[in-house]
Amino acid sequence: MITIKPFKGLRPRKDIVDKVAAKPYDVLNSAEAKEEAKDNPFSFLRISKPEINFDTTIDQYADEVYLKGKEIFDGFIKDGILVQDITPCLYIYAQTMDGRTQTGLVAGSSIDDYFNDNIKKHELTLVAKENDRIKHMKTKMAQPGMVFLTYKSVEEIDVIIDHYCKHHEAENDFTDSQNVRHQLWKIENENIINKLTELFKEHVAASYIADGHHRSAASAKVGKQLREENPNYTGNEPFNYFLSCLFPSNQLQIQDYNRLVKDINGLTEEELLSKIAENFDIEKIGANIYKPAHLHEFSIYVSGNWYKLTAKQTTYDENDPIGVLDVTILSNYILDPVLNIKDQRTDKRIDFVGGIRGLGELQKRVDSGEMKIAVAFYPVSLDQLIDIADSGNIMPPKSTWFEPKLKSGLVINLLNK
């Protein structure tokens, strides 16, 4: 069962919360982050991506970059931009985008649950990215970005959270530049906190990482390091938990995560389509964008035309949680044998585009000549994600995209206070 814990959140002042809270570090490159923060001295990007405080020649992994992030972070605290709550709290975080609201509980999640696989993973992590986050956390002694977790919904938890939101004023309520509304409530009532922690322990068998595999891995390893550095730890210290936002599964929606490839492996368009037709039924759509309508349906864009692809039944096994995935079908029958892309995690010829950008973004990048072919998916279902995590399997890279993203700097967990 899952253990969650309240904590003394470090949060932005109410009057500037919309200026401080920023996109997660991993959805922007350095140039995009620098542009986004250029007219905003309060942007948390200056802390989560501290290389933007230097010119473009800086090595973002240099010690001075991490130390600069700590300097700005400490300054935000000293200047009262970030203020810590006096008592341990749980927090409710609601996001509303395009008329749909998802509401999660911000809490500390146990690193023991992570190591014992009660917090389940569905993606592999890269050591270099883990080490980057470890260094950020250890330098600041803080977890600045929430891990996006989900769990199989429990009605009693839903009722308590819904009731609290309806009968209490939000601490923060603002709409960002992407027109996403962010609301945060603080729960400091011990009875409600105890009830929620008990319900998670009694009724939630596992939580699942939806987004933030590197953050969670790094947080757990930092916690383990701090335990080793503090052999008399009690288990109640903040470093025994990592900053997370837990959303019930009945509120989440996964978006498509699409592919672009720089070339078609020396083939002509006719040869490409002929090879694809061996395992897919193909229908030419033409210039109008075509979005896949169900599982095992794809669309590709090449040479100014969209094509609808329907995978033949011989390409997947309904009883195999990995083999039935569309990302697996694409890899096994197009990327590998036709386009000679063996490893999507390392091949420089492939790029990935979250569904939030729309299929028009795929078409634009092919039309520009930057890319040669685009492939669009129907989104993975949350049930598929949970089935794969429960089975101990790992999804192919870049299989899921969640929106909206959780704001960094909205709530921070200090590791030494």
N, C-alpha and C positions, 0 to 999 in steps of 0.2 A: 504494500500500500504506500501511498505518496505522503511524504512529510513536507509541509510548508511552514514558514515561520514569518511573523511580522518583523519589521526592522525600522530603524530610525532613518527614514528617507531624507536624502539631501535633495532639495528641490529649488527651482528658480522662484524668485519673488513674483508675486501674482501680476504685478504691473508690466513685467517684461518676459513672462513665460513664453509668449509667442515668438519673441526674438531669440531666446536662448535655445528652445527645443529645435532640434535639427534632424535631418534625414540620417539614417544609420551610416556608419563609416563605409560600409561595403557596397552601397548602391551608387556611389559617386567616385569617379577617379579624382586625382589630385587637382587637375585643371578645372573640372566642374565644381569641386568643393571650393576652390579659391574664388571662382566667379560668384558662387552663391553667397559667400560670406564677405565679399569685398566691402560692402557698405554697411555691415552689421558687426560692430565690435563685440556684441554679446553672443554671437553665434557659437553654439557648442562645437561646431566643426573645427574651430580653432584649437580645441582640446582633443577631439576624437581623431582629427587628421592634422596634426600639428605641422606637417611639412608645408601647409599652405601659408604659414607665417614666414617662410623663407622664399628666396627666388627659386626658379625651376631647376637650377643646377644641383640643389641639395639632394643627398641620398636620404630618402624618407625613412630608412632604417638606421640612420646615424644616431649615436647616443644623444647628441645635442638636440635632435628633433624630439625625442621622448622627454628630455628634460625641459624643453620649451613648453610642451603640453602640460607638464606638471606645474611649471611656473605660472601659466595662465590659469590653470585649475585652482591653484592655491590663491591666486589673486581674486578670482571670482568669489571664493569663500571669504577672504579677508574684506572685500568690498561689499559684502552682503548681497551679491548677485545670486549666490546659492546659499540657502539657509537650511539647516538640519532640523527636522522635527524632534521634539523633546522626548516623546515616548514612542515605543515600537508600534508601528501601524501596518495594516494592510491597505491597499489602494485599489480602487476600481477604475479601470481605464476603458472608456468607450470611444470608438471611432465610427464616424458616419461618412460614407462615400456613396454617391449616386443613389441616395435614398435607402441604403442598407447599413444597419448598425451591427457592429460586433463588440461585445463587452467582455473584458477579461479581468482577472484578479491579479494584481501585482503583489508578489510575495517572494521571499527567499525560498528557493528549491534546494533540497539537500544534495550535497556533492556525493554522499553515500548512496543516494538513490541513483545518481548518475553512474557511479562505479559499479553498482549492483544491477544495472540495466533495468531498473524500474522507471528510469527516464530513457525512453527508447529512441534510437537513432535510425535514420534511413539513408544517410549519405556518408561518404568517406571525407576525411579532412586532410588538409595539406599541412605538413609540419611547419613550413615557413610561415604560413598564415597563423597557425596556432602560436608560434613563438612571438610573432608581432603583437598579438593580443595579450600574451603573457607579460611581455615587457611593458606594454601600456598600463596594465593593471598593477603590476608590481611597482612601477615608477610612481604612480599616483596613489597607490593603495586604495583603489576604488574600482567598482564595476559600473561603468557609465552607460552601458547599452543593455537593454533587456533582451533575454532570450525568449523567442516566441514559441510557447508550448501549447499543445492542445490535449484534451482528455475527453473520454466518452462522457457525454453530458449526464449530470445528476440533477433531477428535478428540484430537490430541496435546496441545492446550492444555487440553482437558477433563481428560485423564488426569493431567497435571502438577498441576493445581489440586486435583483429587479426592484424589490421593495425598498432597499436602501437608496437606490438612485432616485426613486420617485418621491421619497420623503426627506431628502437632504439636498442642500445646494452644492453644486460642484465647486471644488476648490479652484479649478481651472476650466475654462471653456473658451476655445478659440478655433478659428478656421484658418488653415494654412494656404499657401499659394497654389496648391493643387486642389483647393476647394474641399478638403477633408476636414471635418469637424472633430476636434479632440477635446474630450471631457475627462477630468480626473476628480475622483472623490477620495477623501481620506477616512478610513475606518479606524478610530481610536478606542471605541467601546470594547472593553475586554471580553464581555459576554459574547458579542458578535464575532470577535476574532477567535475566541475559543471554539465557538460553534462551527465556524468555517474550517478551522484546522482539524477538528474532530471529524467532520464530514469527509474531508479529503483522505484522512487516514483510514476511515471505515469503508468508504464507497468508491474511491478512485484507485484502481489497481495499478495503473501506469499512466504516465504522461508521455507525450510524443513531441519530439523537436520538429516543429513546422519550419522554423527559420532561425538560424543562429547556431549551426553546428560548431563553427570555430569558436564563437563566444563561449558556448557551454563547455567545450573541451578545455579551452584556456582557463576558464573560471575554476573548473574542477581541479586542474593541475596546479593552479596558484593556491587553491585551498589546501591541497596536499602538501605543497612546499611549505606553506605557513604552519601547518601542523608539525612538520619535521623541525621547523625553526622554533616552535613553541611546544616542546614535548609534554608540558603540563596542561595542554589545552583541555577544556571541559566539553567541547562539542557545541557550546552555545555561542561561541564567537562568530562574528559576521562572516569570517572567511570559510566557515563550514557550509555556507549556503551561497547560491548565486542568484543574481537578479533575474527575475523571470516574470512574464505575463502569461497566465494560463487562461485560454479561451475554451469554452465548451464546444465540442465538435459540431453541434447542431447550428452554430452561428458562422462557421467559416466557409470560405469559398476559395478553391484553388484556381488560379488562372493558368493559361497555356504558357509554355516556355519554348520559344521557337528557335530555329536554326538558320544560319546563313553560311554559305560555303564560297570560298574565293574562286574556285574553278571547278570544272566538271571532269577533271582527271583525263584531259586530252580527248574527250569524246565530242562528237557532234551532238546537236540537240536531238536529232533523230535516233542516234545510237543510244543516248541516255534514256530516252523514253522507251525504246525497245527493250532495254535491259530491265527497266523498272516494271514494264508490262508482264514480265515473267512471274511476278509475285503480287501484282496489284492490278485491279481493274482501273483503267484510266479514262477520264472524260474531260475533254478540252472545254474550259469555261470561257477563255478569251481574256480581254483586258480588264474585266470587272473583278474586283477582289472577291475571293471565295474563302469563307471561314468554315472549317470542318464542323459538322453538325452532331457528330456522335463518335464514340470510341471506335478505333480501327479505321477511322477516316482521316485523311491528311489532305493538305493542299500544297502544291509547289508552284513557284513562280520562276520562270526562266524565259529569257528572250522576249519579254513583253507579254507573255501569256500565263494565265493561271490554269492549273489542271487539278481536278478532283481525283484523289487516289483512294481506292477502297482495298484494304488488305484482304488477300484471299485467306480462307480459313486454314490453309496449310501453313501459314506464317506464324501462328500463335497457338498456345495451349492454355485453355481456360482454367486448368487446374494448377498452373504454374504461376505464382504471384509475380514473378519477375518476367517470365516469358510472355505473359499476356499484356504487358505494358506496351503502349504505342512507341515509347522511346526505345524499347528493346527491338521491336519490329523494325523501326527505322534503321537502327544500328546494324541489325543482322542482315537486312535485305536491300539497303540503299547505301548507307554511309560506308560500311566496310567493303562489300563486294563490288559496288559500282563506283564509288567516289574515293576508295582507298583511304578512308579515315578509320584508323584502327583504335585510337584512344582519344576520346573527345576531351579528356581532361588536359591533354598535353599538345594536341595537334594545333598548330598555328593557323591552319587553313579554315578553321571553323570558329564562328562567333555565336553568341546566344543573346536573344532579345526577349525580355519579359513581355507577357501579353498586354500589360498596361500601356505599352507604346503603340499597340494596334498593328494590324497587318500592313497598313500604309507605310509604316517605317521599314518593313521588309522590302516592299516594292520600291521605295525610294532608294534604298542602298543598292539594290540590284540595278535599277535604272541608271544610277550614277556611275556604274562601272566598277565600283568598289568590290562588289560581290557578284557572283555569277548565278547562284541559285538560292532560293529561300524555301524553307519547309515550315509549314504551320501545323500545329497539333490541336486535337481536342484535349481539354485539360484532364490531368489525372484526377481521380476522385479521392476524397478524404478517406473513404473506406479502403481504397487500394493502398494508400499510404500506411494506414494503421495495420492492414493485413501483412504488408511487407515488413514493417518494424516488428510486429509480433512474431513473425516467422524467423527473425534474426537475419533476414536478407538485407542487401544494400541496393538502393535504386541506382540506375545509371545517373551520371552527373547531369546537373541542370534539368531535373525532371519537374520541379514544382516552382511556382511563383505565387507568393502571397501579397495581396494588397488589401488595405493600405499598410504601409510599413510603420513599425513602432518608432516613435520619436526618441532619439537619444538626448540625454540631458533633462528629460521630463521628471524622472525619478532616478536617483543614483544611490548605490549601496557602498558605503564606506567600509573598508575592510579592517580598519584599526580603531574604530570608534563605536 
